[in-house]
Structure formats: structure tokens, C-alpha cells
């Protein structure tokens, strides 16, 4: 069966890659990419770009005019762009999603909706379980920033699914994207010359490689998989393992100082240490991906560790001790800042 697919957020790396992969698929006859600014021309391929601000009702006209049957919503932003306010970011994430879902609800052709969310909806606290499943309620629900936006977005998605039970709705909670082309607050953190860490904590982190993220999204766009799914590479890494592999010096600082450093770094456009980033760098987060593996009969090509290594290689980093030696030292607790695994 041929498909006509709409992908939002195509000016950003993962959205552009996904649109290009879908456009090359023989099962798909047409891919329309929407965003407020166009992606790099070399990433477009057969993708038809339409400049649309999701906060406006214009998206409904695009869906109706093209007889869209599959919508992949990639347009959530995790940090304000330089010079943009947090309120504009929230409008884009929440109001934009509301307008898109309203258009899908009125559409007679849309039969599948895929929404990118984030594992940040689980929050980060010292009382978290070792692994979050999709049904685990967060001990401390997010109250600000991107994570709160994602919680609101998920609420609207669930409401849409109830109102349109005839539409397949796939909600994907991604761990932090990692890979050669990823530019995010977390990847920018690891590119700093000196890495501040929160004194007394060594959080567990999970990553999903950009190739695996695109593959999961491709499958969801072509197949019916109702429900909510965690998406992450296998395994976890301690922050101390990450910084040793990166070969970067660290400065352990108390959490208030970490926040101040983040504000200074953000003011010069270097990196965004938001309150949710501080919580992640203190308590970490890990999710269970068994539901996704069972649903798709598929496992990510890259583990969390392999995804991080690929990112380091792309940046010319990680030329220090061999990985096996680093992990052996970590197992002995050598050089760790402390905190729970």
C-alpha cells in the first residue's frame, strides 16, 4: 500500500534524515516535510518542503490538500535556540502539537500518527526505580522546561487517541540522541574543554544512536504499532565512564555551582544546563525497552556505549585508555565521583 507521509521538524537533523529515508522507500509515494525554516538542500532529496508554523491553522490545509495518511511529529525542541525565549519554545512544542493534532482529528485521510517524545517525562530523582517501564509513574513529575512540555504533549496525544480510536497512534519516548550529526545540550556538554560534574553523584545515562532512532521511526511510519514505547540503546553508562572515554578533565562542583556555571555557559551560547539537565547529571535515568523489542522483533544496532563511542570518534575524541581498561577501572570505582549506580 502506498503512503503519503507528513514529517514535522525537518529543519533539524533527525527529522531531515527520517524524511529522506522515507522518501527513498518504494512503499511511499510522497513525503512532505514541514518546518519554519528549510533543511539543508542536500538532505531534501524527494522530500517536498512546505514552510509552516505549527502554531498556525495552516497545517490543516497542508494535510487536507495532500491527502496525508501518516503523520510523524518530530518538531519538539529540547532547548530554546540562541536569542529565543523559553515561552516561544513552549508555544512551539505545546501549541504547535495541539494545532497538528486538531488538524489530524478533522482529517478523513490520516490513519497513523507517530509522535516523538522523550524519556525526560520520567524526571530524575534519587527515588527513581533502576529502570522505568512505560507504565511507571515518575516519583517527581517534571515541572519545567522541555520535560514538562513533553508531558503536556503526551497528554494531548492520549486525548487524540481516545477521540480517534480508528487512528494508530505510536508515542515514542527516546533517550538522549547520540551520534555524529547530533547537536543537543548533552552533546555540547561533552564537547566542552572541561566538564563540570555534580559533586557526590555519578549518574547512569542512556543514549540512542541516531541511526537506530531513524530506523524505529521509519518502522513506525510504515507499520501499525499502537501504544507508548521507550527507545534506547542497550545498557547504561556512568557519567564517569563517559568523561574518561572523552578524555576530558572534570571539575566536581556542588549542585548550586553547577546551576550557576550552566547559566554562564548559556549566556554565551555554549551549552544549556537547564534545571532538568542538572537533575539528570545528579540522578541519571534508565528505561526498559523490552516492550519495543517485543513489538518490533528488533533490537538497536548500537548499544548505549557504542552510540557514545561513535559520537566521540566523529569528534576526534576518545583517544585515551582502551575502552576495556576504562570499564575495568570504573568497575573498581577508580576515579569515580561517587553516588549510586
VOGU-3710 file (C-alpha; in Angstrom, 3 decimals, decimal comma):
1> xxxxxxxxxx> 0,000/0,000/0,000  1,358/3,405/-0,992  1,587/6,120/1,623  1,661/9,883/1,710  3,627/10,968/4,769  3,977/14,317/6,509  7,055/14,843/8,710  7,296/17,855/11,007  10,576/19,313/12,262  12,573/18,613/9,078
11> xxxxxxxxxx> 14,979/21,515/9,633  16,601/19,512/12,433  18,973/16,630/11,891  16,884/13,591/12,871  13,746/14,951/11,203  15,625/15,645/7,965  17,252/12,204/7,978  13,923/10,489/8,576  12,191/12,418/5,783  14,986/11,467/3,372
21> xxxxxxxxxx> 14,820/7,774/4,317  11,041/7,717/3,914  11,233/9,494/0,550  13,590/6,769/-0,705  11,187/3,982/0,303  9,278/2,471/-2,644  6,193/1,967/-0,452  5,875/5,723/-0,025  4,671/7,814/-2,924  5,101/11,260/-1,391
31> xxxxxxxxxx> 6,806/12,839/1,622  6,010/16,378/2,700  8,347/17,977/5,220  7,198/20,996/7,209  9,059/23,442/9,415  9,514/27,161/9,882  12,887/27,059/8,084  14,041/24,655/5,334  16,561/21,888/5,969  19,897/21,844/4,107
41> xxxxxxxxxx> 19,105/21,248/0,426  21,307/18,140/0,198  19,105/16,396/2,788  15,818/17,013/0,961  16,018/14,517/-1,914  12,436/13,763/-3,000  11,007/15,479/0,079  8,636/18,333/-0,704  9,266/21,145/1,766  6,441/23,408/2,932
51> xxxxxxxxxx> 7,156/26,324/5,244  4,563/26,135/8,002  4,481/27,343/11,593  2,669/24,592/13,500  1,178/27,191/15,830  -0,976/28,407/12,943  -4,034/26,612/11,482  -2,233/26,364/8,113  -1,077/22,822/8,876  -4,678/21,610/8,446
61> xxxxxxxxxx> -4,679/22,917/4,867  -1,448/21,051/4,099  -2,859/17,772/5,449  -6,135/18,182/3,568  -4,592/19,267/0,262  -2,116/16,351/0,129  -4,440/13,607/1,445  -1,907/12,742/4,138  -2,399/9,292/5,697  0,660/9,173/8,009
71> xxxxxxxxxx> 1,931/11,976/10,241  5,303/11,792/12,005  5,649/14,608/14,536  9,337/15,344/15,139  9,036/19,037/15,907  9,652/19,077/19,667  12,656/21,212/20,579  14,670/20,409/23,705  16,205/23,855/24,312  15,477/27,402/23,157
81> xxxxxxxxxx> 17,547/28,479/20,174  20,036/31,247/20,835  18,174/34,511/21,321  14,786/32,775/21,654  12,772/32,761/24,864  11,556/29,782/26,853  7,950/30,940/26,233  8,444/30,703/22,455  9,848/27,216/22,880  6,800/26,178/24,905
91> xxxxxxxxxx> 4,435/27,655/22,315  6,209/25,763/19,554  6,150/22,459/21,455  2,713/22,543/23,068  0,568/24,877/20,964  2,149/23,503/17,790  1,267/19,947/18,796  -2,283/20,973/19,686  -2,784/22,525/16,240  -1,297/19,492/14,494
101> xxxxxxxxxx> -3,474/17,016/16,413  -6,562/19,151/15,826  -5,829/19,001/12,094  -5,353/15,228/12,280  -8,609/14,846/14,205  -10,545/16,657/11,470  -8,826/14,768/8,668  -10,640/11,953/6,860  -7,413/10,517/5,458  -4,998/10,361/8,417
111> xxxxxxxxxx> -4,816/6,788/9,731  -1,456/6,744/11,516  0,215/9,282/13,836  3,738/8,850/15,232  4,920/11,294/17,910  8,458/11,778/19,156  8,596/12,224/22,925  11,399/11,799/25,449  12,349/9,710/28,459  12,681/13,052/30,273
121> xxxxxxxxxx> 8,960/12,710/31,076  10,015/10,283/33,849  12,050/13,011/35,542  15,212/12,317/37,552  15,173/11,894/41,302  17,013/9,893/43,993  13,860/7,795/44,475  13,608/6,542/40,886  13,481/2,820/40,087  16,505/1,195/38,470
131> xxxxxxxxxx> 14,604/1,072/35,172  11,475/2,897/34,091  8,883/0,936/32,138  6,291/2,723/30,034  3,730/2,264/32,816  5,897/3,605/35,656  4,700/6,869/37,160  7,515/9,346/37,861  8,277/9,934/41,521  8,771/13,637/40,813
141> xxxxxxxxxx> 6,957/14,663/37,595  8,747/17,366/35,598  7,664/20,899/36,476  9,608/22,964/33,951  11,331/23,066/30,590  11,362/20,559/27,786  10,341/17,662/30,034  7,188/19,472/31,164  6,393/20,368/27,548  6,723/16,697/26,617
151> xxxxxxxxxx> 4,362/15,686/29,442  1,756/18,139/28,151  2,272/16,948/24,583  1,755/13,337/25,677  -1,481/14,333/27,391  -2,805/15,833/24,160  -1,688/12,749/22,221  -3,585/10,460/24,595  -6,656/12,659/24,246  -6,398/12,473/20,451
161> xxxxxxxxxx> -6,084/8,666/20,605  -9,277/8,463/22,667  -11,186/10,706/20,257  -9,915/8,904/17,141  -9,671/5,202/18,060  -9,601/4,425/14,331  -6,141/6,045/14,054  -2,995/4,123/15,026  -1,060/6,292/17,500  2,574/5,496/18,332
171> xxxxxxxxxx> 4,216/7,529/21,117  7,992/7,096/21,271  9,955/8,100/24,365  13,535/8,465/23,177  16,603/8,510/25,384  19,129/11,231/24,530  20,072/11,102/20,848  23,757/10,436/20,206  25,801/10,217/17,018  27,979/12,137/14,557
181> xxxxxxxxxx> 25,242/14,520/13,415  23,502/15,174/16,742  23,680/18,673/18,211  21,961/18,813/21,600  22,567/20,233/25,078  24,092/16,889/26,082  26,424/16,519/23,087  27,539/20,141/23,542  28,245/19,353/27,201  30,697/16,604/26,227
191> xxxxxxxxxx> 32,449/18,956/23,795  33,390/21,495/26,474  37,132/21,654/27,303  36,415/20,971/30,981  33,315/19,115/32,173  31,632/20,216/35,393  30,058/17,353/37,325  27,781/17,417/40,341  29,804/16,688/43,468  28,903/13,345/45,041
201> xxxxxxxxxx> 26,984/11,932/42,065  27,826/9,615/39,195  24,579/9,270/37,237  23,615/6,446/34,910  22,919/7,601/31,353  21,343/6,012/28,289  21,693/7,023/24,652  20,045/6,068/21,379  22,141/6,281/18,229  20,705/8,485/15,501
211> xxxxxxxxxx> 20,714/5,551/13,033  18,587/3,440/15,399  16,264/6,381/16,104  15,644/6,849/12,386  15,063/3,115/11,909  12,474/2,958/14,721  10,685/5,998/13,310  10,755/4,503/9,794  9,169/1,280/11,014  6,507/3,131/12,984
221> xxxxxxxxxx> 5,671/5,242/9,927  5,159/2,136/7,766  3,528/-0,247/10,253  0,705/-0,117/12,795  2,044/-0,178/16,362  -0,394/1,343/18,827  0,957/2,400/22,208  3,796/4,033/24,093  7,358/2,753/23,707  10,697/3,528/25,350
231> xxxxxxxxxx> 13,547/3,767/22,829  17,182/3,478/23,979  20,353/1,583/23,217  21,021/-1,483/25,353  22,890/-0,944/28,600  23,789/2,156/30,597  26,928/4,226/31,144  28,090/6,079/34,207  28,930/9,718/33,612  32,432/8,962/34,900
241> xxxxxxxxxx> 32,836/6,368/32,130  31,676/8,883/29,540  34,108/11,603/30,575  37,042/9,163/30,738  36,299/7,920/27,251  36,079/11,526/26,072  39,473/12,200/27,649  38,198/15,376/29,301  39,144/16,778/32,717  36,288/17,309/35,160
251> xxxxxxxxxx> 35,514/19,791/37,906  33,210/18,324/40,588  31,125/21,195/41,961  28,161/21,426/44,361  24,805/21,460/42,578  24,166/25,217/43,131  27,517/25,985/41,484  26,654/23,605/38,613  23,493/25,621/38,001  25,466/28,903/38,050
261> xxxxxxxxxx> 28,006/27,504/35,592  25,107/26,471/33,367  23,648/29,955/33,399  27,044/31,437/32,489  27,535/28,924/29,686  24,034/29,539/28,355  24,563/33,309/28,350  27,456/32,951/25,897  25,659/30,355/23,788  27,901/27,454/24,779
271> xxxxxxxxxx> 25,656/24,876/26,404  22,318/24,765/28,187  22,410/23,431/31,774  18,697/23,646/32,470  17,205/22,515/35,803  16,243/19,209/34,158  19,829/18,807/32,918  21,054/19,368/36,472  18,681/16,666/37,731  19,880/14,266/35,029
281> xxxxxxxxxx> 23,520/14,984/35,872  22,739/14,268/39,530  20,448/11,253/39,469  20,551/9,939/35,896  17,807/7,863/34,296  17,437/4,449/32,678  14,480/2,885/30,874  13,390/-0,618/29,973  12,964/-1,226/26,233  11,517/-4,741/26,309
291> xxxxxxxxxx> 8,123/-3,548/25,031  9,655/-2,055/21,879  11,774/-5,155/21,229  8,734/-7,418/21,564  6,543/-5,184/19,394  9,007/-4,793/16,521  11,003/-8,015/16,877  14,064/-5,788/16,604  16,990/-4,585/18,718  19,065/-1,435/18,228
301> xxxxxxxxxx> 22,262/-1,837/16,238  24,130/0,388/18,719  24,243/-0,099/22,468  24,391/2,992/24,679  28,158/2,531/24,898  28,618/2,046/21,142  26,491/5,095/20,352  28,643/7,254/22,614  31,846/5,845/21,117  30,618/6,665/17,605
311> xxxxxxxxxx> 29,914/10,242/18,690  33,408/10,535/20,193  35,045/9,179/17,021  33,178/11,710/14,901  34,588/14,497/17,085  38,125/13,143/17,157  37,851/12,361/20,850  38,348/9,271/22,973  41,972/8,525/22,139  42,885/7,779/25,737
321> xxxxxxxxxx> 42,854/4,421/27,508  41,304/1,442/25,698  37,602/1,038/26,389  38,065/-2,314/28,183  40,602/-0,776/30,560  38,350/2,210/31,234  35,400/-0,031/32,067  37,606/-2,238/34,280  38,777/0,820/36,229  35,182/2,007/36,525
331> xxxxxxxxxx> 34,208/-1,360/37,943  36,838/-0,879/40,646  35,499/2,595/41,399  38,746/4,274/40,345  38,228/7,968/39,639  34,511/7,908/40,302  32,833/10,879/41,902  30,611/8,642/43,985  26,850/8,284/44,054  24,638/5,398/43,102
341> x> 24,985/3,232/40,026
//
